[in-house]
Amino acid sequence: MRIIYFGNNTIGYKVLRWLKEQGEQIVGLVIHPPERGRHAKEILSLIDPDTCQVFEGTVLRKSETQSALKALKPDIGISVGFGYVLRKEILSLFPRGCINLHPSYLPFNKGAYPNVWSLVEETPAGVTLHFMDEGVDTGNIIAQRPVPSEVCDTGESLYRRLEIESLHLFQESWVGLRNTGHPWRAFQQKGVGTLHRVSDVERIDEIDLNRSYVAKDLINIIRARTFPPYPGAYFKHKGRKVFLQLQLLEESEVKRRDDSAKIH
């Protein structure tokens, strides 16, 4: 199939690398602009500029960009880690649809920072491969699996596990998608779930020293926003911001460390 790939971030790089290893035909690549892109150089290094045309996500609404994409005669679109909403003018270019790999257990945590909100709101965590429509992560589900969060998880540790499982889910699903005739089996999302914007973390990041919190809720916020080198949650003291990072250790790990320290 002729693929137009919409990619960003580490998982965007890993999925594209795997597709190239399978010999798939990437005829178009859409990436973030430099100020928003992550691992763009690595992603670009995977494609042949003689056989693959490159675009930035900022120009997708332009008619000339849409015409250029259409001229590539794509069969399918694949979106991984891509931060721009694809409108119907783009989605309609793909006879076999456009699929998105999202690191949440849809319909929960549509949108931004699903790893954070799974911990803060104690909603199911997981990974989902779904068809794209004009909504934000609202399309029919092709495949998904839960990735249970652990009591000692931080935003970073949960993110890493979601990333690993996202790649596995895509790899396991792709062969079937590639070889199955029309239409592909997919099922509608059940329930409303939750949706978050990038800016939503701003309302939880500042810890109000004069407010009462349930201990569990406060711990969940701080651990969810623990993801070095990102600053995360903070409180203000005499006009200065003091950032918080939380380390969580189970009793067995503490004992192991104590025993190791005694030996040395």
ChimeraX attribute file (.defattr): number of C-alpha atoms within 10 A of each C-alpha:
attribute: neighborCount
match mode: 1-to-1
recipient: residues
	/A:1	14
	/A:2	16
	/A:3	22
	/A:4	27
	/A:5	24
	/A:6	27
	/A:7	29
	/A:8	25
	/A:9	20
	/A:10	16
	/A:11	21
	/A:12	26
	/A:13	23
	/A:14	19
	/A:15	24
	/A:16	24
	/A:17	16
	/A:18	14
	/A:19	17
	/A:20	14
	/A:21	10
	/A:22	10
	/A:23	8
	/A:24	14
	/A:25	16
	/A:26	22
	/A:27	22
	/A:28	23
	/A:29	24
	/A:30	22
	/A:31	27
	/A:32	21
	/A:33	14
	/A:34	11
	/A:35	6
	/A:36	11
	/A:37	16
	/A:38	19
	/A:39	18
	/A:40	19
	/A:41	11
	/A:42	16
	/A:43	21
	/A:44	17
	/A:45	12
	/A:46	15
	/A:47	20
	/A:48	12
	/A:49	13
	/A:50	7
	/A:51	11
	/A:52	16
	/A:53	17
	/A:54	18
	/A:55	18
	/A:56	15
	/A:57	20
	/A:58	12
	/A:59	13
	/A:60	19
	/A:61	13
	/A:62	9
	/A:63	11
	/A:64	11
	/A:65	16
	/A:66	15
	/A:67	13
	/A:68	13
	/A:69	23
	/A:70	14
	/A:71	10
	/A:72	16
	/A:73	16
	/A:74	21
	/A:75	15
	/A:76	19
	/A:77	26
	/A:78	21
	/A:79	25
	/A:80	26
	/A:81	20
	/A:82	23
	/A:83	18
	/A:84	14
	/A:85	15
	/A:86	21
	/A:87	14
	/A:88	11
	/A:89	13
	/A:90	19
	/A:91	19
	/A:92	14
	/A:93	22
	/A:94	18
	/A:95	13
	/A:96	20
	/A:97	17
	/A:98	25
	/A:99	23
	/A:100	23
	/A:101	27
	/A:102	26
	/A:103	33
	/A:104	30
	/A:105	22
	/A:106	31
	/A:107	20
	/A:108	23
	/A:109	27
	/A:110	22
	/A:111	19
	/A:112	20
	/A:113	21
	/A:114	29
	/A:115	28
	/A:116	26
	/A:117	27
	/A:118	23
	/A:119	26
	/A:120	21
	/A:121	14
	/A:122	12
	/A:123	19
	/A:124	20
	/A:125	25
	/A:126	27
	/A:127	27
	/A:128	24
	/A:129	29
	/A:130	25
	/A:131	25
	/A:132	25
	/A:133	20
	/A:134	14
	/A:135	12
	/A:136	16
	/A:137	26
	/A:138	20
	/A:139	22
	/A:140	19
	/A:141	22
	/A:142	19
	/A:143	17
	/A:144	22
	/A:145	17
	/A:146	16
	/A:147	18
	/A:148	15
	/A:149	22
	/A:150	10
	/A:151	12
	/A:152	13
	/A:153	21
	/A:154	26
	/A:155	26
	/A:156	18
	/A:157	18
	/A:158	24
	/A:159	21
	/A:160	13
	/A:161	17
	/A:162	25
	/A:163	20
	/A:164	14
	/A:165	20
	/A:166	25
	/A:167	20
	/A:168	13
	/A:169	18
	/A:170	21
	/A:171	14
	/A:172	11
	/A:173	15
	/A:174	13
	/A:175	11
	/A:176	11
	/A:177	16
	/A:178	13
	/A:179	9
	/A:180	11
	/A:181	10
	/A:182	9
	/A:183	8
	/A:184	14
	/A:185	12
	/A:186	14
	/A:187	13
	/A:188	13
	/A:189	16
	/A:190	11
	/A:191	9
	/A:192	10
	/A:193	14
	/A:194	15
	/A:195	19
	/A:196	16
	/A:197	12
	/A:198	9
	/A:199	8
	/A:200	13
	/A:201	18
	/A:202	10
	/A:203	8
	/A:204	16
	/A:205	19
	/A:206	18
	/A:207	19
	/A:208	12
	/A:209	10
	/A:210	6
	/A:211	6
	/A:212	8
	/A:213	12
	/A:214	7
	/A:215	8
	/A:216	9
	/A:217	13
	/A:218	15
	/A:219	16
	/A:220	23
	/A:221	25
	/A:222	27
	/A:223	26
	/A:224	29
	/A:225	29
	/A:226	24
	/A:227	19
	/A:228	10
	/A:229	6
	/A:230	11
	/A:231	14
	/A:232	22
	/A:233	23
	/A:234	19
	/A:235	15
	/A:236	13
	/A:237	9
	/A:238	5
	/A:239	7
	/A:240	9
	/A:241	12
	/A:242	13
	/A:243	17
	/A:244	16
	/A:245	17
	/A:246	18
	/A:247	10
	/A:248	13
	/A:249	12
	/A:250	9
	/A:251	9
	/A:252	9
	/A:253	11
	/A:254	12
	/A:255	12
	/A:256	10
	/A:257	12
	/A:258	11
	/A:259	11
	/A:260	10
	/A:261	9
	/A:262	7
	/A:263	7
	/A:264	5
